[in-house]
Structure formats: structure tokens, C-alpha cells
Amino acid sequence: MAEGVELLVTAFFDRDMERGELHPLCGGLASVYSARCAEKDGFNEDAAALISLGTTSAVLLVADGLGGGPSGRQASSLAIETVVDSIARGMQENLMLRTAILNGLEAANHAVQEMKTGAATTIAVVELQDGVARPYHVGDSMILIVGQRGKIKLQTISHSPVGFAVEAGLMDEHEAMFHSDRHVVSNVVGCPRMKIELGPSVKLAPRDSVVLASDGLFDNLYVEEIVDRVRKGPLESATRRLAHDSHRRMSTPEGSQPSKPDDLTFVVFRPRPPCRNGS
């Protein structure tokens, strides 16, 4: 990582937002939304963070804690804090950003296990450097990269029996959405056998959208519905539509549409700053 670059972190722990927040980042714009499940009392077990590393580099993170109540919340926030600390140390030691992220995920796995509560968390991370995005993930918090015309340039595979069945062509998205084992996750931060999946680098076009989200989004909207909402238009409007439509599905099941009440957290990043007309 370049010397003299200031690390700036904006973290979102146990939030219950009414609307998304917009943040300039890495020469573009990021929107973050996080809210507790309306059907439960207590904590939002999701967490998110934006890490700015100057004008050309940044890191996006979303984590979804498992275990219920305070343990899930602590696991997700601890995982993100540990990755942030690793990136900060990596800057001091002049490590590659990729190395710092991988070190942070390994350290997070150890830290969550040391909680000794049985809690765990998923995590999705996107590294942004010089207009190139690279995904890292553990679990079923998914990452999408979408072009303005709706082309899916990247979609991560959920680390779950259902996710692997979809990837193998044994199940379609509709069947997967309603499968009784959809909630089963086979790879998490906090497990001795954790595996980090490092995806391919994707060169971002000026109007691409990068989406990281907990399963509160992907369990209530089909991928094509998410693509339709984020591919164009002002980022603020896309965020509002994703949040509104997800919560509507959770609270008001409609026929054959999916409905799974859950905490909801997502980050949407676009590499090009908004024009004066907001497009």
C-alpha cells in the first residue's frame, strides 16, 4: 500500500436506519443501509464498514452475525474490526492490500472462535484499487457487480448446500429461494475449517454498481429484481427501492413471492460520482 495514505473508517454496527447514507469513496459514491428486523426486539446482528485508502483505493465490508442476540452482533462487529485493524497494520508494514485483507479474515476467524459463545458470522469484502474490484467472501453474504444495462459481471456463490446446488445446475433460483435448507450455511467466520473464497478481479466501468449484502436482501428479492433496482438511476433512489421492497416482502407475503423477515444490510458502490442531474 502507498506510503502517506490516510486510512478513514466509517463503521455501521447495530444500526436501525430509516434511509440509506451516501458517502464519497474512492473517487465514486457508496450507499449504506442497515436495519434491524422489524419482527424482533434487540440487536441488529448485521454490520458494515467503508474503509477509505485515498482517492484510488478502498475496502467495502458487510457481515451477518449468527448465533442470535448479542453474540451474533458481537461476532459480526468483531470480524469487521479485526479486518480494519489488519489493514491498518498492513499500511504500516507496506503490505499489499490483498495480503492485509486475507490476514484480517484469518485473524477474525481466530478472534470469533475465542469468544467461545458458539457465535459465528458471514462476511463479504470488496477491495477497490485503481478502478478494479476484487471480491472475498465467507458464507452466504453475496456480492454482485452489475453493468448499467443489467449485465451481471460477477456473482459470488453462497457457501451453502443450496448455493452449491444452484451453481451445479441442480436447482434453479426459484427452487432455492423456497428450499427448507436455504438457511444452512456451510462456511463461516468462527469455524476451525473456515475457507476464504477469493474471486476474480473485475475492471469497473464508470456506471457499474457493486453490491454487497446480507441474506436479508437476497432472501427477499430475486437477483434479477436487485439488478433492475441498482443498474441505473440515482444511487439514493436505488437504495431506497432496495430497502423498501425488501421490507415490504418481509412484512407482507404476496402469493409466490419470497418472504423471510431478517436484519437487512447492504452496500452499493458506483465508481463514477453523480452528475448534476443525479444519474
Number of C-alpha atoms within 10 A of each C-alpha: 17 14 9 10 13 12 14 14 15 11 17 20 22 22 20 18 13 12 16 22 14 17 14 15 26 25 17 18 17 25 22 25 25 29 26 22 21 15 10 12 9 11 21 28 32 35 34 31 22 23 21 21 25 17 14 16 22 23 24 24 26 32 36 31 29 24 16 14 16 16 21 25 25 24 33 30 26 22 32 26 18 22 22 25 16 23 28 21 14 20 21 13 12 14 16 13 23 16 13 23 24 18 16 24 27 20 18 25 24 18 17 25 18 12 15 10 12 15 25 27 33 27 30 27 26 25 19 25 19 14 17 16 20 18 25 22 30 26 28 29 27 27 26 19 26 26 20 17 12 18 12 17 15 18 15 21 21 24 22 19 15 26 23 14 16 18 14 10 9 11 16 14 16 13 13 18 23 15 12 10 12 17 14 14 18 17 22 26 32 25 17 11 11 17 17 18 16 16 16 11 15 15 15 21 15 14 21 24 27 24 25 29 28 29 25 26 27 20 23 25 22 16 16 10 13 22 24 16 19 28 23 19 15 14 25 18 15 21 22 16 15 22 22 14 17 24 23 15 18 24 15 12 13 11 7 8 15 20 22 21 22 24 27 30 31 29 26 24 25 27 24 18 18 15 8 6 7 11 11
